[in-house]
Amino acid sequence: MKLQECAKCGKRIAEGETVCPCCMRETAEAAAHELWDIARILEITAGTDANIRDAARGITSIAEKLERGK
């Protein structure tokens, strides 16, 4: 099996992968935190518009999936 370097940390990983599992997890966690921040901002006006409420629900759902590692 050929090895290459992780794009973020330089750790040796299998060819065809971009980042190692640790870096992938860190990236997902960072994305989840950003989505939670966006959801909190949208919740300020969530009572005023159904579209905003739906967007906040969708972002929250994505953040939850990222935190669970799915």
N, C-alpha and C positions, 0 to 999 in steps of 0.2 A: 504494500500500500504506500502510495506517495504521500508525503507530508508537505504542508505549506505553513505559513505563519498567520496567526490571527491578525486581522487588520487593526485591532485596537491595542492589544497588549504584546503581540509578538510570540505568544505561546504556539507550539507546534500543534497543528490540527490536520485532520484528513483533507486531502485534496477535494476541492469542490465546495468546501464550507468557507464562509467568509469570516466568521468570528467564533471564538470558543464558547462553550456553554456558559461559563461565568460572565463573560462580556455580554452575551445575549440576554442573560437574566438581568444584569445591571441596566441594559438598554430598555428592556421591557418595564422594569421598575420605574425608571426615569419617565418613560412615556405615560405610565399609569398616573404618576404624580402630576404631570402636566395636565392630563385629562381631568383629574379631580379638581385642579385649579380652575379649568375652563368651566366645569360643571357648576362649581360654586359661584362663578361670575354669572352664569346663565340663570341660576336660581334666584338672583335678585329680581329679575323680571318674569320669572316663570309663571306667576299668577296672571299675567296680562295677555299672554298669547299662547295658543295651543301649539304652534310650531316651535316656539322656544322651549316649551315644556317637553315636547317630543325630542328635541335636540339634546336637552339636558339628560333625559332618560337614556338615549342612545349612547352618549358619551360616558355616562355612569356605567352602563353595561359593558362597554369596551374596557374601561378602567378595571372593573371587577375581573373580567376575563384575563387581562394582562397580569393582575396580581396573583391569580390562581395558576398562572403559567400555561394557559390554553391558547 
